[in-house]
Amino acid sequence: MPSDVDALNYPYIRVRSVDWLKRTLLIFPHVARMTPNNNAPADDPEVNEFCWHTGSRGPLLRSADLWAPHVQRAQTELIYELDGLLQARDPHLRERFEKRNPDRRDTGQTAEHLTLWERRLSDRPSFQIHRYKMLDNLVGYLMKNGLAWEPEAQYSDGPEYIEMNPRLGEALMATLAVACAENEGLQVVTEFPKLHGELIGTPRNAILKTCLEDPKSSGQTSGQQVAEFLVYRRCDVTALTAERIVALKSERDALADFRGRLEDLAATLPATIHSEVTLDERLNDLLNDIFQEWQSDQANLSAYARRLFGEGALDEPGKLAQKLVESAIKGESVAGVATGAGTAGVAGAHLGGLTLGIAAGAAAGFVVAVVFRAIGAWGETKTAAKQSPFRYLTALQDQGVTFSLTR
């Protein structure tokens, strides 16, 4: 599960939920989408700002290259594959993909009362694609053979859209998405996994056949699944902004370690789980264990630091150590210096579990050794926290992300 792979949003151009985009950007450096060069629909303002903030390789939300030779070849190959099926004269193929008149009684609403997303997510027996996402040859082939048509004006997403059977539409968009992903090394994701997630992971040369047979979930578990369950189900990103997401891009090593650890933990799950209820239970349990270990790392560092340096001295332990050692050499009370340094509560007191109620005249060398032994142990604790595979969660928390720790 590489950490430096960008995501490709499938199948739509527009992003419906800015929170979904923010969550996706927590586990992918950038999100690409299949945007036509002509007459692309405008983004909502809260989504548009992600097009202007840059990560390590350009905008956080960017366009994929729809006109790359590899993507064009994939569409040409799809024409040949469709033509082969039609030439085989399967009587059920045309019947399955031809235009059908929608049953207006299904929704109980007229098109004028439905929003764009309500139309898209309704049960209407059609699927619309922006024609400028595809080669003219592919659009022409579909229209000529009755596999695509102009949508009714009141149901159209816009003048640039053509309409087709939902299963064929999924096959076309999935083929286009996988070709773009192959071309740029992307991971295909979707904002609507229950509606459009069945084909993710299907090899391109098997997509059309899979659609004709109705796709089925593999049930395979993975670290990617754990990561997505975390960000989409257990994160509150309300306070997260595009600027804060850009700041997280400096945490690439932390993200890489975190995703590697998730892959290891995913290996402890059964390799295949088809039951959604069981999968949710297992993923929730796994995430609760992750949060517990992360909180333990934080608690260990915080408790040891307070015990060693007192409240408010976490950022300058070196200066405190210097004062403690200098006082010991001068024969002063170590506890007195600690209190004078604004760290009342240093073990009077106890330093790393050792009593330092040492009066003037105590052996300075012993105190120096104790101080630096305690300082060294705290440094090791802090280093362990910095090297924890869950430190990426701390980075997210620092940028305003909150987590649902129990569910």
C-alpha positions in Angstrom: 0.0 0.0 0.0 2.3 2.8 -1.2 1.9 6.2 0.6 2.9 8.4 -2.3 0.2 7.4 -4.8 -2.5 9.9 -5.9 -6.2 9.0 -6.0 -8.4 9.1 -9.1 -12.0 10.1 -8.4 -14.5 7.9 -10.2 -16.9 8.3 -12.0 -17.9 11.9 -11.7 -16.2 15.2 -12.5 -17.7 17.1 -9.6 -17.1 16.3 -6.0 -20.4 16.3 -4.0 -19.0 16.5 -0.5 -16.0 18.6 0.5 -15.6 16.5 3.6 -15.2 13.4 1.4 -12.4 15.3 -0.5 -10.7 16.3 2.7 -10.8 12.8 4.1 -9.4 11.4 0.9 -6.5 13.8 1.0 -5.6 12.5 4.4 -4.4 9.2 2.9 -3.6 10.3 -0.7 -1.3 13.3 -1.6 -3.6 14.5 -4.4 -6.9 13.7 -6.0 -7.3 13.6 -9.8 -10.6 13.5 -11.6 -11.6 12.9 -15.3 -12.2 16.5 -16.4 -13.0 17.3 -20.1 -11.1 20.1 -21.8 -14.4 21.7 -23.0 -17.4 22.9 -21.0 -16.5 21.1 -17.8 -19.1 21.8 -15.0 -18.0 24.3 -12.3 -17.1 23.2 -8.9 -18.8 24.4 -5.7 -16.7 27.2 -4.1 -15.7 25.1 -1.1 -14.3 22.5 -3.5 -12.8 24.9 -5.9 -10.2 26.2 -3.3 -8.6 22.7 -3.4 -7.7 23.4 -7.0 -5.5 26.3 -6.0 -3.7 24.9 -3.0 -0.7 22.8 -4.1 0.9 19.7 -2.7 4.1 18.1 -3.7 3.1 17.6 -7.3 0.7 20.4 -8.1 -2.9 21.1 -7.0 -4.5 19.0 -4.3 -7.4 18.5 -6.7 -6.3 18.3 -10.3 -7.3 16.8 -13.7 -6.1 13.5 -15.0 -4.7 13.3 -18.6 -7.6 12.1 -20.6 -5.8 12.6 -23.9 -2.7 10.5 -23.1 -2.0 7.9 -25.9 -2.5 5.1 -23.4 -6.0 6.4 -22.5 -6.9 6.8 -26.1 -5.8 3.3 -27.0 -7.9 1.9 -24.2 -11.0 3.6 -25.7 -10.2 2.2 -29.2 -9.8 -1.3 -27.7 -13.2 -0.9 -26.0 -14.8 -0.1 -29.4 -13.3 -3.3 -30.8 -14.5 -5.3 -27.8 -18.1 -3.9 -28.1 -18.1 -4.4 -31.8 -17.1 -8.1 -31.3 -20.0 -8.6 -29.0 -22.4 -6.9 -31.4 -21.1 -8.9 -34.4 -21.7 -12.1 -32.4 -25.4 -11.1 -32.7 -26.2 -11.9 -29.1 -29.9 -11.0 -29.1 -29.9 -10.1 -25.4 -27.0 -7.6 -25.7 -28.8 -4.9 -27.7 -32.0 -5.5 -25.8 -30.2 -5.0 -22.5 -28.4 -1.8 -23.5 -31.0 -0.1 -25.7 -32.9 3.0 -24.7 -35.8 2.5 -22.3 -38.5 5.0 -21.2 -38.2 5.7 -17.5 -41.2 4.9 -15.3 -42.2 8.3 -14.0 -44.1 6.6 -11.2 -40.9 5.4 -9.6 -39.9 8.7 -8.0 -43.2 10.4 -7.5 -41.3 13.6 -8.4 -40.8 15.6 -11.5 -37.3 16.4 -12.7 -37.7 20.1 -11.8 -37.9 19.1 -8.1 -34.8 16.9 -8.1 -31.3 18.3 -7.6 -28.4 17.1 -9.8 -27.2 14.6 -7.2 -30.8 13.4 -6.5 -31.2 12.6 -10.2 -27.8 10.9 -10.4 -28.4 8.8 -7.3 -32.0 7.9 -8.1 -33.2 4.6 -9.6 -33.6 5.9 -13.1 -32.5 3.3 -15.6 -29.9 5.4 -17.3 -26.4 6.9 -16.8 -25.1 10.2 -18.2 -21.5 10.9 -19.3 -19.9 14.1 -20.5 -19.2 13.5 -24.1 -15.9 15.4 -24.0 -14.5 12.9 -21.6 -14.3 10.3 -24.5 -12.9 10.1 -28.0 -15.2 11.3 -30.7 -14.9 7.8 -32.3 -16.2 6.2 -29.2 -19.1 8.6 -28.8 -20.0 8.2 -32.5 -19.9 4.4 -32.3 -22.2 4.3 -29.3 -24.7 6.7 -30.8 -24.7 4.9 -34.2 -25.4 1.6 -32.7 -28.1 2.7 -30.3 -26.0 2.2 -27.2 -26.1 5.9 -26.3 -28.6 8.7 -27.0 -29.4 12.3 -26.2 -31.1 12.5 -22.8 -34.5 14.2 -22.3 -34.0 17.9 -21.7 -35.6 17.9 -18.3 -33.5 15.0 -17.1 -30.2 16.1 -18.7 -27.1 17.0 -16.7 -26.2 19.5 -19.5 -26.1 19.9 -23.3 -22.7 18.1 -23.4 -24.0 14.8 -21.8 -25.1 11.6 -23.5 -27.1 8.9 -21.9 -26.9 5.1 -21.8 -27.7 2.0 -19.9 -26.2 2.2 -16.3 -24.3 -1.0 -16.6 -22.7 0.0 -19.9 -22.1 3.4 -18.5 -20.2 1.9 -15.6 -18.2 -0.2 -18.0 -17.2 2.8 -20.1 -16.3 5.0 -17.1 -14.5 2.2 -15.3 -12.4 1.5 -18.4 -11.6 5.2 -18.7 -10.7 5.4 -15.0 -8.5 2.4 -15.0 -6.7 3.6 -18.2 -6.0 7.0 -16.5 -4.9 5.2 -13.4 -2.5 2.9 -15.4 -1.2 5.9 -17.3 -0.3 8.0 -14.2 0.1 5.4 -11.5 -3.1 6.3 -9.6 -5.5 4.5 -7.2 -9.1 4.6 -8.3 -11.5 5.7 -5.5 -15.1 6.7 -5.4 -17.3 9.0 -3.3 -20.2 6.5 -3.8 -18.8 3.0 -3.0 -22.1 1.2 -2.7 -23.2 2.6 -6.1 -20.0 2.7 -8.0 -17.5 0.7 -6.0 -18.0 -2.8 -7.4 -15.7 -2.5 -10.4 -12.7 -0.9 -8.5 -9.8 -3.3 -8.7 -11.1 -5.1 -11.8 -8.5 -5.5 -14.5 -9.3 -3.3 -17.5 -9.6 -6.1 -20.0 -12.2 -7.8 -17.8 -14.4 -4.8 -17.0 -16.9 -5.1 -19.9 -17.3 -8.8 -19.3 -17.8 -8.3 -15.6 -20.4 -5.6 -16.2 -22.4 -8.0 -18.5 -22.3 -10.7 -15.8 -23.0 -8.2 -12.9 -19.9 -7.5 -10.8 -19.5 -9.2 -7.4 -17.3 -8.1 -4.5 -14.1 -10.1 -4.0 -14.5 -9.8 -0.2 -10.7 -9.3 0.2 -9.4 -7.4 3.1 -6.5 -5.0 2.9 -4.6 -2.1 4.6 -6.2 0.3 2.1 -9.6 -0.9 3.4 -8.5 -0.1 7.0 -7.2 3.3 6.0 -10.4 4.2 4.2 -12.6 3.0 7.1 -10.6 5.2 9.4 -10.8 8.4 7.4 -14.4 8.0 6.1 -16.0 6.5 9.3 -13.9 7.6 12.3 -12.6 11.1 11.4 -14.2 14.5 11.9 -12.6 16.9 9.4 -14.8 19.9 10.1 -11.9 22.1 11.2 -9.6 20.8 8.5 -8.8 23.4 5.7 -6.9 23.3 2.4 -4.0 25.1 4.1 -3.8 22.6 6.9 -3.9 19.7 4.4 -0.9 21.3 2.6 0.9 21.5 6.0 0.3 17.7 6.3 2.3 17.0 3.1 5.5 17.4 5.2 4.5 14.2 7.0 5.1 11.9 4.1 7.4 9.6 6.1 4.9 9.4 8.9 2.1 8.6 6.5 4.3 5.9 4.8 5.0 4.3 8.2 1.4 4.5 9.2 0.1 2.9 6.0 2.8 0.2 6.3 1.6 -0.6 9.8 -2.0 -0.7 8.6 -1.0 -3.3 6.0 0.6 -5.4 8.8 -2.5 -5.1 10.9 -4.8 -5.9 8.0 -2.9 -9.2 7.6 -4.3 -10.2 11.0 -7.8 -10.1 9.6 -9.3 -13.1 7.7 -8.2 -12.8 4.0 -11.8 -12.8 2.8 -14.9 -11.3 4.5 -18.1 -11.0 2.4 -20.4 -10.0 5.2 -20.5 -6.2 5.5 -21.7 -6.5 9.1 -18.8 -8.8 10.1 -16.3 -6.6 8.2 -17.5 -3.5 9.9 -17.2 -5.2 13.3 -13.6 -6.4 12.6 -12.5 -3.1 11.2 -14.0 -1.2 14.2 -12.2 -3.5 16.6 -8.9 -3.1 14.7 -9.2 0.7 14.8 -10.0 0.7 18.5 -6.8 -1.2 19.1 -4.9 1.3 16.9 -6.3 4.2 18.8 -5.5 2.6 22.2 -1.9 2.0 21.1 -1.6 5.5 19.8 -3.0 7.0 23.0 -0.6 4.8 25.0 2.4 6.2 23.1 1.2 9.8 23.9 0.4 9.0 27.5 3.8 7.5 28.2 5.6 10.5 26.7 3.4 13.0 28.5 3.5 11.3 31.9 7.3 10.8 31.9 7.9 14.4 30.7 5.8 15.9 33.5 7.4 13.6 36.1 10.8 14.6 34.9 10.5 18.3 34.2 7.2 19.5 35.6 4.4 21.2 33.9 5.4 23.8 31.2 9.0 22.6 30.8 8.5 20.1 28.0 10.0 22.3 25.3 13.2 23.2 27.1 14.5 20.1 29.0 18.1 20.9 28.0 18.0 24.3 29.7 16.5 22.8 32.8 19.1 20.0 32.9 21.8 22.6 32.6 20.4 24.5 35.6 20.1 21.3 37.7 23.6 20.3 37.0 25.0 23.8 37.6 23.1 24.0 41.0 24.5 20.6 41.9 28.1 21.6 41.2 27.5 24.8 43.3 26.1 22.7 46.1 22.6 24.2 45.9 19.4 22.3 46.5 18.3 20.7 43.3 14.6 20.8 44.3 15.0 24.5 45.0 16.4 25.2 41.5 13.6 23.2 39.9 11.0 25.2 41.7 12.8 28.4 40.9 12.8 27.4 37.2 9.0 27.4 37.3 8.7 23.6 37.5 7.2 23.0 40.9 6.3 19.3 41.1 9.7 18.0 40.0 10.2 15.2 42.5 11.4 17.4 45.5 11.7 15.9 44.6 11.7 12.8 42.2 13.6 12.8 39.0 12.8 9.7 36.9 11.7 7.9 40.1 14.9 8.8 42.0 14.7 11.0 45.1 16.7 14.2 44.7 16.0 15.9 48.0 19.7 16.5 48.2 20.9 19.1 50.6 23.8 21.5 49.8 27.1 19.7 49.8 25.8 16.4 48.2 28.1 14.8 45.8 27.7 16.8 42.6 28.9 14.0 40.3 26.1 11.8 41.5 23.5 14.4 40.8 24.9 15.1 37.3 24.8 11.4 36.5 21.2 11.1 37.7 20.1 14.2 35.9 21.5 13.1 32.6 20.4 9.5 33.0 16.8 10.8 33.5 17.1 13.3 30.6 18.4 10.5 28.4 15.6 8.2 29.3 13.1 11.0 28.5 14.8 11.5 25.2 14.5 7.8 24.4 10.8 8.0 25.2 10.3 11.1 23.0 12.3 9.4 20.2 10.1 6.3 20.4 7.0 8.5 20.1 8.5 10.3 17.1 9.2 6.9 15.5 5.8 5.4 16.3 4.0 4.2 13.2 0.9 6.0 14.6 2.6 9.4 14.8 0.6 10.4 11.7 -2.5 10.4 13.8 -0.8 13.0 16.0 0.0 15.1 13.0 -3.7 14.9 11.9 -4.8 15.9 15.4 -2.4 18.8 15.4 -4.2 20.0 12.2 -7.6 19.9 13.7 -8.8 16.3 12.9 -10.7 14.6 15.7 -11.4 10.9 16.0 -14.3 8.8 17.1 -12.4 6.5 19.5 -15.2 4.1 20.4 -18.1 2.9 18.3 
